[in-house]
Amino acid sequence: MTAPEGRGIAASSSFTGFTTVEGPAETFRILHVSTGNVCRSPMTERLTRHALTHRIGPEAAGGLIVESAGTWGHEGAPMEANAATVLGEFGADASGFVGRELLDEHVIRADLVLTATRDHRAQVISMGHSAGLRTFTLKEFTRLVRAIDPATLPDPLDEGVVERARALVRAAAALRGWLLAPSIEADEVHDPYGAPLTYFRSVGDEINQALEPVVTALTGLTAHA
C-alpha cells in the first residue's frame, strides 16, 4: 500500500531484521490529529516517522503508515516555519508536508488515532466509525503503553510490527478505564501556534518524550538498542 504524498515511510533499505509482509492487509495506519495541522500534528507525524525508521529501518517501518490532519485543518498549507525548524533540530524530515482537514475517510482508515488534546479526541470519536477504542490523546496512549508488559505483545521479529501494533492498541484500550490521568493537564499538548521558537522547542521536546515509549512498544527496541 502506498501512502499519500509525504505521508508514508519509504520502503527502500537493506535492513532485513524484521518481518515485512506485502499487501494492503498488512499495514497499520497511525493518524495524528491537532487543530490546524500546521504545528503539533505535523511535528508528531514526522517525529514518529523519524523514530520508527531510526529504530527498525524504512523497509520494516513501511508497514506503519504515519499521517496527520487537523480538526480545523489548513488544507494545502505548509507546516509552520518554527515547527519545521524544530524537526530539523531533531534530525527529522520536514519537507513535502501539506496540511489537511480531518475527514471521515481519515478516521475510517486509521488503526490508531493520537490527538494533541482531549477536545480533539472527543471530536474524532464524535465522527463515529467505531473510533472510540482506537482513539487516544498522545499522552494518554503513552501512559497506557508504559503499563503494558512487552512480553504480552507479539514478537516483531516473528510476527511483524503490524501485528504488534494491533495488539498494542487492543491492550491500551483495555487498560483505559483502569489507569486514569493524574490531572486534566496531563493529557494535553498545548498549541504553539504564533509562539516564538523557544516555545515550539518545548512542545517538540514534550512530543518527542511522549513518543519515545510508544515507538519502543511498537518496535520492541529502545532508542539506544
C-alpha positions in Angstrom: 0.0 0.0 0.0 1.3 3.4 -0.9 0.7 6.3 1.4 -0.4 9.7 0.2 2.4 12.0 -0.9 4.6 12.9 2.1 2.8 10.6 4.5 4.4 7.2 4.3 7.8 5.8 5.1 9.8 4.9 2.0 10.3 1.1 1.7 13.8 1.0 0.3 16.5 -0.4 2.6 18.8 -3.3 3.0 17.6 -3.7 6.6 16.1 -7.2 6.9 15.9 -7.9 10.6 12.1 -7.5 10.8 9.3 -9.4 9.2 7.6 -7.3 6.4 4.5 -8.8 4.7 3.4 -7.2 1.5 -0.2 -6.2 0.8 -2.9 -3.8 1.9 -3.9 -6.2 4.8 -0.5 -5.8 6.4 -0.4 -2.1 7.1 -1.2 -0.2 10.2 -2.1 3.5 9.9 -1.3 6.0 12.7 -3.2 9.3 12.4 -2.0 12.3 14.5 -4.7 15.0 15.0 -4.4 18.6 16.2 -6.3 21.7 15.3 -4.7 23.4 12.2 -2.4 20.6 11.1 0.4 23.0 10.8 2.2 22.8 14.2 1.6 19.9 16.7 0.3 17.1 14.4 3.0 17.7 11.7 5.7 17.6 14.3 4.3 14.5 15.8 3.9 12.8 12.4 7.4 13.5 11.3 9.0 12.7 14.7 7.1 9.3 14.7 8.3 8.5 11.2 11.9 9.5 12.1 11.9 7.4 15.2 10.4 4.3 13.5 12.9 4.5 10.6 15.8 5.0 13.0 14.8 2.0 15.2 13.9 -0.6 12.6 14.8 0.8 9.2 12.5 2.0 6.4 11.7 -1.4 5.0 10.2 -2.8 8.2 8.7 0.5 9.2 7.0 0.7 5.8 4.0 -1.3 7.2 3.4 1.5 9.7 1.9 4.4 7.7 2.0 7.7 9.7 -0.3 10.6 8.7 -1.8 13.7 10.3 -4.8 16.0 9.9 -6.5 18.9 11.7 -10.0 19.3 13.1 -9.9 22.8 11.6 -7.1 21.9 9.2 -5.5 24.4 6.9 -6.0 22.4 3.7 -2.9 22.6 1.5 -1.0 24.8 3.9 2.7 24.3 4.6 4.0 23.4 8.1 4.7 26.4 10.4 8.3 27.5 9.9 9.1 27.1 13.6 7.7 23.6 13.6 9.9 22.7 10.6 12.9 24.2 12.4 12.3 22.1 15.5 12.0 19.0 13.4 15.3 19.8 11.7 16.9 20.1 15.2 15.7 16.5 15.9 17.1 15.3 12.6 13.6 14.7 11.2 12.5 15.5 7.7 10.0 18.4 7.4 10.0 18.5 3.6 6.9 17.9 1.4 4.4 18.5 4.1 0.9 19.6 3.2 -1.8 20.4 5.7 -5.1 18.5 5.7 -8.6 19.0 7.2 -9.7 15.9 9.1 -12.2 13.9 7.1 -14.3 10.8 7.7 -12.1 8.8 5.4 -9.0 9.5 7.5 -10.7 8.2 10.7 -12.1 5.2 8.9 -8.7 4.1 7.6 -6.8 4.8 10.8 -5.9 1.9 13.1 -4.7 4.3 15.8 -5.6 7.9 16.2 -3.4 10.0 18.6 -4.6 13.5 19.3 -3.0 16.6 20.8 -5.8 17.2 23.4 -8.9 15.7 24.9 -11.1 18.0 22.8 -9.5 16.6 19.7 -10.1 13.1 20.9 -13.7 13.9 21.6 -14.1 15.4 18.1 -12.6 12.3 16.4 -14.8 9.9 18.5 -17.9 12.0 17.7 -17.4 11.4 14.0 -18.3 7.8 14.6 -16.8 4.9 12.6 -16.2 2.9 15.8 -13.3 5.2 16.6 -13.6 5.1 20.4 -11.4 2.1 21.0 -8.6 3.3 18.8 -8.5 7.0 19.6 -6.4 8.4 22.5 -4.6 11.6 23.3 -0.9 11.1 22.6 0.0 11.5 26.3 -2.9 9.2 27.3 -1.6 6.5 25.0 1.9 6.9 26.4 0.7 6.4 29.9 -1.2 3.3 29.0 1.6 1.9 26.9 4.0 2.2 29.9 1.7 -0.1 31.9 1.7 -2.9 29.2 4.1 -5.8 29.7 6.0 -6.0 26.4 6.2 -9.8 26.8 2.5 -10.0 26.3 2.8 -8.5 22.8 3.6 -10.3 19.6 7.4 -10.6 18.8 8.0 -8.1 16.0 10.8 -10.3 14.7 8.5 -13.2 14.3 5.1 -11.8 13.6 6.0 -8.3 12.4 5.5 -4.8 13.7 1.9 -4.5 12.2 0.6 -7.4 14.4 2.4 -6.0 17.4 0.9 -2.5 16.7 -2.6 -4.0 16.6 -2.1 -5.9 19.8 -0.7 -2.8 21.5 -3.9 -0.8 20.7 -6.1 -3.5 22.0 -4.1 -3.7 25.2 -4.2 0.0 25.7 -7.9 0.2 25.1 -8.5 -2.5 27.7 -6.5 -0.5 30.3 -8.1 2.9 29.7 -10.7 2.7 32.4 -8.2 1.4 35.0 -5.4 3.9 34.5 -6.7 7.5 34.7 -4.7 10.7 34.2 -3.4 12.3 37.4 -4.8 15.7 36.2 -6.7 17.2 33.2 -3.5 18.8 32.0 -1.6 15.5 32.0 -3.2 14.5 28.7 -2.8 17.9 26.9 -0.2 19.1 24.4 -0.8 22.8 24.1 -0.9 24.7 20.8 2.3 26.7 20.0 0.7 28.5 17.0 2.0 32.0 16.9 4.5 31.5 19.7 8.3 32.1 19.5 10.7 29.3 18.5 11.6 28.6 22.2 8.0 27.6 22.9 7.9 25.4 19.8 11.1 23.7 21.0 9.5 23.0 24.4 6.4 21.5 22.7 8.7 19.5 20.4 10.6 18.1 23.4 7.2 17.3 25.0 6.0 15.4 22.0 9.3 13.6 21.5 9.3 12.4 25.1 5.7 11.2 24.8 6.6 9.3 21.6 9.6 7.5 22.9 7.8 4.8 24.9 5.2 4.4 22.1 7.8 3.8 19.5 9.6 1.4 21.9 6.4 -0.5 22.4 5.7 -0.6 18.7 9.1 -1.9 17.7 10.4 -3.7 20.7 13.6 -1.7 20.6 14.7 1.2 22.7 16.3 4.3 21.3 19.7 3.1 22.1 19.2 -0.6 21.1 
